[in-house]
Amino acid sequence: MSFQNLKNCTKHQLLMDPHQIHYLRFILEAYEGMALVSTIDRALGRVLLSISPGCEKDVFAILESEREHLGIRFVDFS
């Protein structure tokens, strides 16, 4: 995913087990161009997902399947 396309991405923040951030990044970035994982606060396990247009359904399916293992909690930071 190029940085020029990031402005078109859907952005979602979530909390997760801090020790699993690398695993989430590995999973999502294996699907090249689908999503980018950025760590906002490593100690809290707060990450930002930038999801390419049209990939939201696939990304959320992956997140739901790994939710328990990664300790994912969806929260609203707005």
C-alpha positions in Angstrom: 0.0 0.0 0.0 1.5 3.3 -1.0 1.4 6.3 1.3 -0.4 8.3 -1.4 -3.4 5.9 -1.0 -3.6 6.2 2.8 -6.0 9.2 2.5 -8.6 6.9 0.9 -8.4 4.2 3.6 -10.9 3.5 6.3 -9.3 4.0 9.6 -10.1 2.0 12.8 -8.5 2.0 16.2 -8.5 -1.0 18.5 -7.0 -2.3 21.7 -5.3 -5.6 21.8 -2.8 -7.7 23.7 0.4 -5.6 23.2 2.5 -8.8 22.8 0.4 -9.8 19.8 0.8 -6.6 17.7 3.5 -8.1 15.6 1.3 -11.1 14.9 -1.6 -8.9 13.7 0.8 -6.9 11.5 2.2 -10.1 10.1 -1.3 -11.5 9.3 -2.8 -8.4 7.7 0.3 -7.2 5.8 0.7 -10.7 4.3 -2.3 -9.7 2.2 -0.4 -7.0 0.3 -2.3 -3.8 -0.1 -5.3 -4.8 2.1 -4.4 -3.1 5.4 -1.6 -1.3 7.2 -1.1 -1.7 11.0 0.3 1.3 12.9 1.1 1.1 16.6 -0.2 4.2 18.5 0.6 3.1 22.0 2.6 -0.2 22.4 2.2 -0.4 26.2 -1.6 -0.2 25.9 -1.8 -2.3 22.8 -3.5 0.6 20.9 -3.2 0.3 17.1 -4.6 2.0 14.0 -5.7 0.0 11.0 -5.7 1.7 7.7 -7.9 -0.5 5.4 -7.9 -0.1 1.7 -11.3 0.7 0.1 -13.3 -2.5 -0.6 -11.3 -4.6 1.8 -13.2 -3.8 5.0 -15.3 -6.9 5.0 -12.3 -9.2 4.6 -10.2 -7.4 7.2 -13.1 -7.6 9.8 -13.5 -11.3 9.0 -9.8 -11.9 9.8 -10.1 -9.7 13.0 -13.1 -11.6 14.2 -11.5 -15.0 13.6 -8.4 -13.9 15.5 -10.2 -11.8 18.1 -9.9 -14.1 21.1 -6.3 -15.2 20.3 -5.1 -11.6 19.9 -7.2 -10.1 22.7 -8.8 -7.6 20.3 -11.3 -5.1 21.7 -13.0 -2.6 19.4 -13.3 0.8 21.0 -14.5 4.2 19.8 -11.8 6.8 20.3 -13.7 9.7 18.7 
